[in-house]
Amino acid sequence: MDYQRKLSAGKVNGTAEQQARQLLQNVQRILKPVTVRNPYAELLKIPKEVFKQRRTNVHYLAFIEVITFYKQYQRELQADPLTGECYIETTIDDIRQANELMKGILLRKSDELSGATRQYFEQLKKYLESSGERTFTNSSIRNVLRVPLSTVKRHHTALLQVGYIRQVENRYTKAYHYEVLSYEEYQQLQQRIVTTG
């Protein structure tokens, strides 16, 4: 939206954009088809917290190959003694860069919550910590976070199913309130992904 506003205000340099586009296209044109071999592939493991590990593993290995492919002019071309096929090899640095770039993706693929519910839950925890409140209701949070009641209920249902919040009955009003069971679960998951990635 910021780009659209700048475009409408005449503050986007179309010539610079075209030059950047041309540079990227030229970079693509000089790359040659070459096989990439990763001598470390058998040692690489996806964190056990990641759902659908087999599919993620394929993406992870392919991403490392892409990084190596784009560095083909920085690699020595080697030939397989048996087949004569020319190839370049992945380095530890390529893997390190892939790990750094994929951290967020692996974290999202390890989270039991959808992206929208995760974002809501983090906002909820932040609000509760800053206000000092321990329990909350659907309507109180709807008002504070300015979220439709149906959306709040949907997020609370998802959070209840995975055990991140629990329903408690108010002794005096007999109304149901909720409370967060762990404020650190996401940071703990992030730490596990970073240390195993």
N, C-alpha and C positions, 0 to 999 in steps of 0.2 A: 504494500500500500504506500509505503514511503517512496518507492521508486515511481509508482503511478503519479503521486503528487508532484514529484520533481519533474517528471516528464510533462505533465500538464502545465507546470510553471516555466517550462523551457530551460530547465537547469541540468538537463542530461546532455552530455557531449556525445552526439551521435557518431562523430568522426572517430573519437577514442574508442567507442564501443565496436565500431567496424574494424578498427586496427587490431583490437584484442581478439575479436572473432577470427580475423584473418591469420593472426599469429598461431592461435590454437589449431586452426585447420592445417596450417603448414607443418606444425609439430606432428600432427597425426599422419601427414603425407610422408614424412621422412622415416617413419617407423617401418621396419621390414618384418615380414613374417618369419619368426624364429621360435623354435621350441624352447620352453623353459623347463628346467629340471630343478626340483627342490631336494637337495640331499638330506635335509633335516625333516622332511615330511613325516617320516615314521615316528619321530620323536615328539611331534606336536600333538597336544591334546586340548580339546574344548573343555571349559569348566563344567563339572558335573551338574551344576545348577541350571544349565541351559536346557530348555525344552527343545525337542526335535533335534537332538544332537547330530544325527546323521546328515540331515539337510544343512544344518549350520556348518558342519565340518567341511562339506563340499564348497560352500560359499567362502569360508575362511581360507581354504587352500587356493581357491581360484583368485581371491583378492591378493594373496601373497604373490601369485604368478603375475598378476597385472602390474603390481609394483615393480617386480623384476623386469617385466617386458618393457615398461616405460624407461627403464635405466639401461636398455640394451647397448647404448653407445659407451657406457661406463663399465661394461663387462667384456671379458675376453671370450671370443667365440671358440668353443671347443667342439671336437668331433668324437663321436662314439667310435671306438676301435672296431666294434663288431659290425655295426650297420653303416657307419660313415655319416650318420645324421649329425648335422650341426646344431648346437644348443648353447644356451647360456645358463649359468647356475644362480640360484637364489643365495643371498648372503644372510648372515645373522641380522645385519642392519635392515634388510628388507622385511624380515619377520618382526623386528622391533617396531618398525614404522606401521606395519599392518596391525599389530597389537594395540598400538596407541590410537590409531584411527578407528579400530573396531570396538574399543572399550564400551562406548555408549550403546552400540548395537547389541553386543553380548549382554549388557545389562538389561536392555529391553526384552531380549529373548529369554532372560532368566526370571523376569518378573511375572508373578501370578496375576497381576492386575493389568487391565488394558491401559493404554497410554492416558486416556481421559480420566479413568478412575484413579490412576496413580497421581496425576496432576491435582485432582480434587483432594485426595487424601493428604498430600504434602501441604496444600493450602490449609486444610482443616487442622492438621497437627501444628502448623505455624501459628494459626489463630489461637488454638487452645493454649499453647505454651505462652504466648504473649499476653493473653487475657487472664491466665491463671485458673481457668475453668477446667474441671475434670470431666464433667458430663455435658451432654448436649442433646437437643431434640432436632427432629427434621426441620421444623419451622424456624427454630432459632438460628440454625446454620444457614437455612435458605435466605433469611434476612441479612445475615452478616456477610455471606459470600456472594449474595445477589445471583443465586442460581435457581432455576425453576424447581418447584417442589418435586415434580416427577423425576427430574434428573438427580436430585438429592436422594430420593428413595431408591433409585436404581443403583447409585454408588454405594449406599448403605447396605443394600442387599448383597452386592458383590463383596463388600468388605466383611460382612457377617459370614458369608460362605467360606472365605479363606481364613477366618479367625483373626482378623486384624482389629476388629472392634467387637464388643459384646453388648447385648441389650440388658439393661438393668431397670428394675421397677422402682419408682420413687415411693418411699414408704408413706408419705403424706398424701400425695395426689393420686397415687396408683397409676400415674402416667408412665409410659416407657421413655427412658432416656438411653443414650449410648455412651460408651467410654472406649477410648483407644487402649489397646492392650500393650502395644510396644511403640515407642517413639523412635527407636533406633533400628528397626528391622531393615529399612532401605539402606541405611549407611552400612550395616553389617553385610548386606548382599553386595553392595558396591565394593567393599573391602575384599570379599571372597573372590569376586570377578577379577579385581586388579591383581591380587596376589597369585591367582592361578593362570591368568591370561598371558 
